[in-house]
Amino acid sequence: MRIVKLEANSKKDIMKTLLKRTTDDYGPYEATVKEILANVKENGDKAVFDYTLKFDKASINADNIRVTKEEIEEAYKLVDEELIRVIRRSLKNIREYHMLQKRNSWIDTKPNGTMLGQKISPIEYAGVYVPGGKAAYPSTVLMNVAPAAVAGVPHIIMCTPCNSEGKVYPTTLVAANEAGVTEVYKVGGAQAIAAMAFGTESIPKVDKIVGPGNIFVALAKRLVFGHVSIDSVAGPSEILVLADETATPRFVAADLLSQAEHDELASAVLVTDSEKLAEEVSTWVDTFTAKLSRKEIIQKSLDNFGFIIVTDSLDDGIDVVNEIAPEHLEIVTKNPYDTMTKVKNAGAMFLGEYSSEPLGDYFAGPNHVLPTNGTAKFFSPLGVDDFIKKSSIISYSESALRDVYQDVMTFANAEGLTAHANSMYVRFNED
């Protein structure tokens, strides 16, 4: 891995390179996605069936687009029992963590006759997109569905591609059933996003769409925002390890590679104040990469967006962390809990050398749907709050309003909204 000593000029170059790591160049795909969205909006099921035949080579119709109970039962027979056991244990952790995020409605009453509050309600329909191309990702199902179920969403709709025989990955169906999905539909790509955003004869319109996907899915989500809510348009995965001389080089190297293997645009960065650690980690990265099954992808990821940044002090390293705002941050320092208090921007923080990032991907409980590309400066992980909405509650007695109605009129008249002012005036004046 490249080892860079942090100086004023190198800091500027490194930040520019890292923060420009993006797949937001949707230009060549925009016309295609817009056409798909318009077609599904206009023609509903017919467009969905046509696109599924075109892209997935599957003959899907109104009779077989929805996964049946029998198909789910079949999936359980095809999935290894040990994996089902692990899915259930993971789901338990995820549910328990997200239960702690739940909020309650509240009311605040005053002696003067005012009552203010907030009513919290789940959204009615949540749409979850699950990729189904080269691999199955049951962990993605759990992470996107569990917070919606905990929030109390009554209808959780999932869309995922099927193969040419009209079959969905068995692990995807098992995870969906365990997590609480109410309906699964065999449709993928931009057409699935359109179906959930606008509704078709078979697929209900949802209120919010969450879940990852390829560039067509990402662009479709961006374009339907406003018709429905979305979680985010996620970028490539990234990990930053902040470590001092107490870290174990072999562990750090292994954790960096756990994210570099995702794809060629993944980012793996070590920030340390120890030159010795930097050299040792670099050596271990080379050793591990040569043995790993996805070594070609890992090497391209490291060549493009892999850095070891050596700083003069740990505090300088923390400044780098806050500037990059990484998706995953591992803190492997003498006192990681103290270091954590100085970090302002990170999607998820893993403290200590036995809290490796894959633990968060699969099992610990916090959500692995995290802000990328520096958006941890203003976005948060997917959670229960993404599936609720809040309504303000206002109640004034006559005496309480009498005390303030002239203040309201003053504000309204200052803005030239005389009907607003009149709404106050008529309650206490006869003319």
Disulfide bonds with the S-S distance in Angstrom:
none
